[in-house]
Amino acid sequence: MEGAQERPDIWRAVYNNFKPHGALDNIPPNVYIKMNKNSSDSLLLTDS
């Protein structure tokens, strides 16, 4: 079981940081979030 979490962690990092998503104008989710975090129509919920 040692290292069992490593593969999902790698997949998650690639999926969120590098893989283009068609619904997000072909950019990765984390890039999209950074580009739109101050947008008035942002879907991010923050406590600020």
PDB file of N, CA, C and O in Angstrom:
ATOM      1  N   MET A   1       0.815  -1.205   0.000  1.00  0.00           N
ATOM      2  CA  MET A   1       0.000   0.000   0.000  1.00  0.00           C
ATOM      3  C   MET A   1       0.858   1.268   0.000  1.00  0.00           C
ATOM      4  O   MET A   1       0.359   2.366  -0.248  1.00  0.00           O
ATOM      5  N   GLU A   2       2.122   1.106   0.274  1.00  0.00           N
ATOM      6  CA  GLU A   2       2.997   2.269   0.285  1.00  0.00           C
ATOM      7  C   GLU A   2       3.006   2.921  -1.100  1.00  0.00           C
ATOM      8  O   GLU A   2       3.218   2.245  -2.107  1.00  0.00           O
ATOM      9  N   GLY A   3       2.782   4.193  -1.146  1.00  0.00           N
ATOM     10  CA  GLY A   3       2.773   4.914  -2.414  1.00  0.00           C
ATOM     11  C   GLY A   3       1.454   4.840  -3.159  1.00  0.00           C
ATOM     12  O   GLY A   3       1.369   5.306  -4.295  1.00  0.00           O
ATOM     13  N   ALA A   4       0.422   4.270  -2.554  1.00  0.00           N
ATOM     14  CA  ALA A   4      -0.859   4.106  -3.241  1.00  0.00           C
ATOM     15  C   ALA A   4      -1.495   5.445  -3.600  1.00  0.00           C
ATOM     16  O   ALA A   4      -2.256   5.516  -4.565  1.00  0.00           O
ATOM     17  N   GLN A   5      -1.209   6.491  -2.862  1.00  0.00           N
ATOM     18  CA  GLN A   5      -1.803   7.798  -3.140  1.00  0.00           C
ATOM     19  C   GLN A   5      -1.020   8.568  -4.204  1.00  0.00           C
ATOM     20  O   GLN A   5      -1.518   9.568  -4.721  1.00  0.00           O
ATOM     21  N   GLU A   6       0.166   8.135  -4.533  1.00  0.00           N
ATOM     22  CA  GLU A   6       1.010   8.879  -5.469  1.00  0.00           C
ATOM     23  C   GLU A   6       0.381   9.014  -6.853  1.00  0.00           C
ATOM     24  O   GLU A   6       0.375  10.111  -7.411  1.00  0.00           O
ATOM     25  N   ARG A   7      -0.145   7.937  -7.417  1.00  0.00           N
ATOM     26  CA  ARG A   7      -0.723   8.006  -8.763  1.00  0.00           C
ATOM     27  C   ARG A   7      -1.928   8.942  -8.840  1.00  0.00           C
ATOM     28  O   ARG A   7      -1.997   9.751  -9.765  1.00  0.00           O
ATOM     29  N   PRO A   8      -2.884   8.865  -7.903  1.00  0.00           N
ATOM     30  CA  PRO A   8      -3.994   9.827  -7.969  1.00  0.00           C
ATOM     31  C   PRO A   8      -3.524  11.273  -7.792  1.00  0.00           C
ATOM     32  O   PRO A   8      -4.083  12.179  -8.410  1.00  0.00           O
ATOM     33  N   ASP A   9      -2.520  11.497  -6.969  1.00  0.00           N
ATOM     34  CA  ASP A   9      -2.001  12.846  -6.782  1.00  0.00           C
ATOM     35  C   ASP A   9      -1.378  13.382  -8.066  1.00  0.00           C
ATOM     36  O   ASP A   9      -1.568  14.547  -8.414  1.00  0.00           O
ATOM     37  N   ILE A  10      -0.639  12.533  -8.766  1.00  0.00           N
ATOM     38  CA  ILE A  10      -0.031  12.935 -10.039  1.00  0.00           C
ATOM     39  C   ILE A  10      -1.123  13.229 -11.063  1.00  0.00           C
ATOM     40  O   ILE A  10      -1.068  14.241 -11.762  1.00  0.00           O
ATOM     41  N   TRP A  11      -2.124  12.335 -11.151  1.00  0.00           N
ATOM     42  CA  TRP A  11      -3.226  12.534 -12.091  1.00  0.00           C
ATOM     43  C   TRP A  11      -3.937  13.862 -11.810  1.00  0.00           C
ATOM     44  O   TRP A  11      -4.218  14.628 -12.731  1.00  0.00           O
ATOM     45  N   ARG A  12      -4.224  14.127 -10.532  1.00  0.00           N
ATOM     46  CA  ARG A  12      -4.924  15.353 -10.145  1.00  0.00           C
ATOM     47  C   ARG A  12      -4.102  16.581 -10.523  1.00  0.00           C
ATOM     48  O   ARG A  12      -4.654  17.564 -11.015  1.00  0.00           O
ATOM     49  N   ALA A  13      -2.811  16.538 -10.302  1.00  0.00           N
ATOM     50  CA  ALA A  13      -1.947  17.678 -10.634  1.00  0.00           C
ATOM     51  C   ALA A  13      -1.947  17.935 -12.143  1.00  0.00           C
ATOM     52  O   ALA A  13      -2.049  19.081 -12.579  1.00  0.00           O
ATOM     53  N   VAL A  14      -1.834  16.883 -12.925  1.00  0.00           N
ATOM     54  CA  VAL A  14      -1.848  17.036 -14.388  1.00  0.00           C
ATOM     55  C   VAL A  14      -3.209  17.562 -14.849  1.00  0.00           C
ATOM     56  O   VAL A  14      -3.281  18.485 -15.660  1.00  0.00           O
ATOM     57  N   TYR A  15      -4.288  16.967 -14.326  1.00  0.00           N
ATOM     58  CA  TYR A  15      -5.644  17.343 -14.717  1.00  0.00           C
ATOM     59  C   TYR A  15      -5.922  18.815 -14.416  1.00  0.00           C
ATOM     60  O   TYR A  15      -6.514  19.509 -15.243  1.00  0.00           O
ATOM     61  N   ASN A  16      -5.512  19.290 -13.268  1.00  0.00           N
ATOM     62  CA  ASN A  16      -5.836  20.651 -12.854  1.00  0.00           C
ATOM     63  C   ASN A  16      -4.839  21.705 -13.301  1.00  0.00           C
ATOM     64  O   ASN A  16      -5.187  22.883 -13.382  1.00  0.00           O
ATOM     65  N   ASN A  17      -3.597  21.304 -13.594  1.00  0.00           N
ATOM     66  CA  ASN A  17      -2.568  22.295 -13.906  1.00  0.00           C
ATOM     67  C   ASN A  17      -2.111  22.308 -15.358  1.00  0.00           C
ATOM     68  O   ASN A  17      -1.581  23.317 -15.823  1.00  0.00           O
ATOM     69  N   PHE A  18      -2.304  21.213 -16.081  1.00  0.00           N
ATOM     70  CA  PHE A  18      -1.729  21.126 -17.423  1.00  0.00           C
ATOM     71  C   PHE A  18      -2.715  20.728 -18.515  1.00  0.00           C
ATOM     72  O   PHE A  18      -2.553  21.156 -19.658  1.00  0.00           O
ATOM     73  N   LYS A  19      -3.722  19.928 -18.207  1.00  0.00           N
ATOM     74  CA  LYS A  19      -4.634  19.394 -19.214  1.00  0.00           C
ATOM     75  C   LYS A  19      -5.628  20.470 -19.648  1.00  0.00           C
ATOM     76  O   LYS A  19      -6.355  21.007 -18.813  1.00  0.00           O
ATOM     77  N   PRO A  20      -5.669  20.794 -20.955  1.00  0.00           N
ATOM     78  CA  PRO A  20      -6.638  21.778 -21.433  1.00  0.00           C
ATOM     79  C   PRO A  20      -8.068  21.233 -21.321  1.00  0.00           C
ATOM     80  O   PRO A  20      -8.308  20.052 -21.571  1.00  0.00           O
ATOM     81  N   HIS A  21      -9.001  22.090 -20.948  1.00  0.00           N
ATOM     82  CA  HIS A  21     -10.404  21.720 -20.814  1.00  0.00           C
ATOM     83  C   HIS A  21     -11.223  22.554 -21.798  1.00  0.00           C
ATOM     84  O   HIS A  21     -11.194  23.784 -21.763  1.00  0.00           O
ATOM     85  N   GLY A  22     -11.945  21.873 -22.664  1.00  0.00           N
ATOM     86  CA  GLY A  22     -12.735  22.553 -23.684  1.00  0.00           C
ATOM     87  C   GLY A  22     -13.735  23.539 -23.120  1.00  0.00           C
ATOM     88  O   GLY A  22     -13.951  24.598 -23.709  1.00  0.00           O
ATOM     89  N   ALA A  23     -14.346  23.220 -22.000  1.00  0.00           N
ATOM     90  CA  ALA A  23     -15.339  24.106 -21.401  1.00  0.00           C
ATOM     91  C   ALA A  23     -14.713  25.363 -20.796  1.00  0.00           C
ATOM     92  O   ALA A  23     -15.424  26.307 -20.450  1.00  0.00           O
ATOM     93  N   LEU A  24     -13.395  25.376 -20.669  1.00  0.00           N
ATOM     94  CA  LEU A  24     -12.687  26.518 -20.078  1.00  0.00           C
ATOM     95  C   LEU A  24     -11.789  27.192 -21.113  1.00  0.00           C
ATOM     96  O   LEU A  24     -10.691  27.642 -20.784  1.00  0.00           O
ATOM     97  N   ASP A  25     -12.246  27.262 -22.350  1.00  0.00           N
ATOM     98  CA  ASP A  25     -11.468  27.872 -23.437  1.00  0.00           C
ATOM     99  C   ASP A  25     -10.126  27.179 -23.639  1.00  0.00           C
ATOM    100  O   ASP A  25      -9.130  27.823 -23.971  1.00  0.00           O
ATOM    101  N   ASN A  26     -10.105  25.869 -23.439  1.00  0.00           N
ATOM    102  CA  ASN A  26      -8.917  25.038 -23.638  1.00  0.00           C
ATOM    103  C   ASN A  26      -7.724  25.428 -22.776  1.00  0.00           C
ATOM    104  O   ASN A  26      -6.576  25.367 -23.216  1.00  0.00           O
ATOM    105  N   ILE A  27      -8.010  25.825 -21.551  1.00  0.00           N
ATOM    106  CA  ILE A  27      -6.940  26.062 -20.590  1.00  0.00           C
ATOM    107  C   ILE A  27      -7.208  25.204 -19.360  1.00  0.00           C
ATOM    108  O   ILE A  27      -8.353  24.828 -19.110  1.00  0.00           O
ATOM    109  N   PRO A  28      -6.183  24.892 -18.596  1.00  0.00           N
ATOM    110  CA  PRO A  28      -6.354  24.080 -17.393  1.00  0.00           C
ATOM    111  C   PRO A  28      -7.159  24.816 -16.315  1.00  0.00           C
ATOM    112  O   PRO A  28      -7.137  26.046 -16.266  1.00  0.00           O
ATOM    113  N   PRO A  29      -7.866  24.082 -15.455  1.00  0.00           N
ATOM    114  CA  PRO A  29      -8.687  24.716 -14.425  1.00  0.00           C
ATOM    115  C   PRO A  29      -7.939  25.696 -13.526  1.00  0.00           C
ATOM    116  O   PRO A  29      -8.450  26.784 -13.260  1.00  0.00           O
ATOM    117  N   ASN A  30      -6.765  25.350 -13.060  1.00  0.00           N
ATOM    118  CA  ASN A  30      -6.053  26.259 -12.153  1.00  0.00           C
ATOM    119  C   ASN A  30      -5.633  27.545 -12.843  1.00  0.00           C
ATOM    120  O   ASN A  30      -5.608  28.602 -12.212  1.00  0.00           O
ATOM    121  N   VAL A  31      -5.304  27.476 -14.120  1.00  0.00           N
ATOM    122  CA  VAL A  31      -4.981  28.685 -14.880  1.00  0.00           C
ATOM    123  C   VAL A  31      -6.247  29.528 -15.045  1.00  0.00           C
ATOM    124  O   VAL A  31      -6.211  30.749 -14.887  1.00  0.00           O
ATOM    125  N   TYR A  32      -7.350  28.878 -15.359  1.00  0.00           N
ATOM    126  CA  TYR A  32      -8.621  29.578 -15.506  1.00  0.00           C
ATOM    127  C   TYR A  32      -9.010  30.302 -14.215  1.00  0.00           C
ATOM    128  O   TYR A  32      -9.435  31.457 -14.246  1.00  0.00           O
ATOM    129  N   ILE A  33      -8.863  29.623 -13.098  1.00  0.00           N
ATOM    130  CA  ILE A  33      -9.191  30.226 -11.806  1.00  0.00           C
ATOM    131  C   ILE A  33      -8.333  31.467 -11.557  1.00  0.00           C
ATOM    132  O   ILE A  33      -8.848  32.504 -11.139  1.00  0.00           O
ATOM    133  N   LYS A  34      -7.036  31.363 -11.809  1.00  0.00           N
ATOM    134  CA  LYS A  34      -6.150  32.510 -11.586  1.00  0.00           C
ATOM    135  C   LYS A  34      -6.515  33.679 -12.496  1.00  0.00           C
ATOM    136  O   LYS A  34      -6.443  34.837 -12.083  1.00  0.00           O
ATOM    137  N   MET A  35      -6.906  33.376 -13.732  1.00  0.00           N
ATOM    138  CA  MET A  35      -7.257  34.430 -14.686  1.00  0.00           C
ATOM    139  C   MET A  35      -8.593  35.091 -14.351  1.00  0.00           C
ATOM    140  O   MET A  35      -8.811  36.247 -14.715  1.00  0.00           O
ATOM    141  N   ASN A  36      -9.484  34.389 -13.671  1.00  0.00           N
ATOM    142  CA  ASN A  36     -10.836  34.891 -13.456  1.00  0.00           C
ATOM    143  C   ASN A  36     -11.205  35.097 -11.993  1.00  0.00           C
ATOM    144  O   ASN A  36     -12.376  35.316 -11.683  1.00  0.00           O
ATOM    145  N   LYS A  37     -10.240  35.032 -11.094  1.00  0.00           N
ATOM    146  CA  LYS A  37     -10.578  35.099  -9.668  1.00  0.00           C
ATOM    147  C   LYS A  37     -11.184  36.427  -9.255  1.00  0.00           C
ATOM    148  O   LYS A  37     -11.901  36.475  -8.255  1.00  0.00           O
ATOM    149  N   ASN A  38     -10.932  37.497  -9.972  1.00  0.00           N
ATOM    150  CA  ASN A  38     -11.493  38.799  -9.622  1.00  0.00           C
ATOM    151  C   ASN A  38     -12.678  39.190 -10.498  1.00  0.00           C
ATOM    152  O   ASN A  38     -13.166  40.318 -10.430  1.00  0.00           O
ATOM    153  N   SER A  39     -13.133  38.255 -11.316  1.00  0.00           N
ATOM    154  CA  SER A  39     -14.246  38.522 -12.213  1.00  0.00           C
ATOM    155  C   SER A  39     -15.555  38.581 -11.433  1.00  0.00           C
ATOM    156  O   SER A  39     -15.742  37.843 -10.466  1.00  0.00           O
ATOM    157  N   SER A  40     -16.454  39.456 -11.854  1.00  0.00           N
ATOM    158  CA  SER A  40     -17.740  39.578 -11.169  1.00  0.00           C
ATOM    159  C   SER A  40     -18.621  38.352 -11.375  1.00  0.00           C
ATOM    160  O   SER A  40     -19.540  38.117 -10.591  1.00  0.00           O
ATOM    161  N   ASP A  41     -18.356  37.563 -12.422  1.00  0.00           N
ATOM    162  CA  ASP A  41     -19.168  36.369 -12.663  1.00  0.00           C
ATOM    163  C   ASP A  41     -18.414  35.087 -12.274  1.00  0.00           C
ATOM    164  O   ASP A  41     -18.756  33.998 -12.735  1.00  0.00           O
ATOM    165  N   SER A  42     -17.406  35.225 -11.438  1.00  0.00           N
ATOM    166  CA  SER A  42     -16.631  34.082 -10.983  1.00  0.00           C
ATOM    167  C   SER A  42     -17.511  33.103 -10.221  1.00  0.00           C
ATOM    168  O   SER A  42     -18.388  33.504  -9.456  1.00  0.00           O
ATOM    169  N   LEU A  43     -17.266  31.811 -10.438  1.00  0.00           N
ATOM    170  CA  LEU A  43     -18.017  30.785  -9.744  1.00  0.00           C
ATOM    171  C   LEU A  43     -17.345  30.382  -8.439  1.00  0.00           C
ATOM    172  O   LEU A  43     -17.855  29.522  -7.721  1.00  0.00           O
ATOM    173  N   LEU A  44     -16.220  30.985  -8.130  1.00  0.00           N
ATOM    174  CA  LEU A  44     -15.503  30.646  -6.904  1.00  0.00           C
ATOM    175  C   LEU A  44     -16.210  31.229  -5.704  1.00  0.00           C
ATOM    176  O   LEU A  44     -16.637  32.383  -5.719  1.00  0.00           O
ATOM    177  N   LEU A  45     -16.330  30.428  -4.670  1.00  0.00           N
ATOM    178  CA  LEU A  45     -16.930  30.912  -3.435  1.00  0.00           C
ATOM    179  C   LEU A  45     -15.806  31.230  -2.462  1.00  0.00           C
ATOM    180  O   LEU A  45     -14.993  30.366  -2.136  1.00  0.00           O
ATOM    181  N   THR A  46     -15.766  32.443  -2.012  1.00  0.00           N
ATOM    182  CA  THR A  46     -14.732  32.849  -1.065  1.00  0.00           C
ATOM    183  C   THR A  46     -15.392  33.508   0.129  1.00  0.00           C
ATOM    184  O   THR A  46     -16.538  33.950   0.048  1.00  0.00           O
ATOM    185  N   ASP A  47     -14.679  33.572   1.223  1.00  0.00           N
ATOM    186  CA  ASP A  47     -15.217  34.224   2.404  1.00  0.00           C
ATOM    187  C   ASP A  47     -14.669  35.633   2.569  1.00  0.00           C
ATOM    188  O   ASP A  47     -14.678  36.180   3.672  1.00  0.00           O
ATOM    189  N   SER A  48     -14.195  36.218   1.485  1.00  0.00           N
ATOM    190  CA  SER A  48     -13.682  37.593   1.575  1.00  0.00           C
ATOM    191  C   SER A  48     -14.700  38.582   1.056  1.00  0.00           C
ATOM    192  O   SER A  48     -14.445  39.786   1.053  1.00  0.00           O
TER     193      SER A  48
END
